[in-house]
């Protein structure tokens, strides 16, 4: 529940002053003993705090998710394994789960907030777990998305076959491992922002994504920005903020 909901309840007589006062106090943050849940983040950032499950126990993850769900229409958890998913689903049965992207989410607010489409492209099929995390994040944040998998630089004709989709996108998230050249190539073809996501896919000298990261940071194409290795969530969050601000393209 947000500030507007509380104030509307007070105005309409559906809540008394003490109830609203308690609700406003909880909007700042809620302490559980092992976490301080930032309920104010939606007001500041446009989306609630996102739960990162890795490193947390299933019970901790379920408790935090349930508390976030009590105050927000949409809630997202990333890096969730099967134990996290089962615990969260027991606490909030309405959740959805993407095992490939390791995401658990609750989406009750179906409103589209993005002005255009966020296009997610991958260099190879092995990059799909990171791309799926990005796609789920963007959709839960109220964006239209489209996924183009396996269009990497080893066969550029595969990418060029989707020229219209590339040119229509408001933002492109380019996910690639190995040498990580895909974002630079995409950036040279379109006038939309491109967010590169290096992945840890590759043989030994890829250094678990460092080679792709360095290639993307040194991209010759202007307008390419880069997030951390395997951080599909971070790329999609940034893409969502961009997509909310800029006008939709028309062809």
Secondary structure, 3 states (H helix, E strand, C coil): CCHHHHHHHHHCCCCCHHHHHHHHHHHHCEECCCCEECCCHHHHHCCCCCEECCCCCHHHHHHHHHHHHCCCCEEEEECCCHHHHHHHHHHCCCCEEECCCCEEEEECCCCCCCCCEEEEEECCHHHHHHHHHHHHHHHHCCCEEEEECCCCHHHHHHHHCCHHHHHHCCEEEEEECCCCCHHHHHHCCCCCEEEEEECCCCCHHHHHHHHHHHHHHCCCCCCEEEECCCCHHHHHHHHHHHHHHCCCCCC
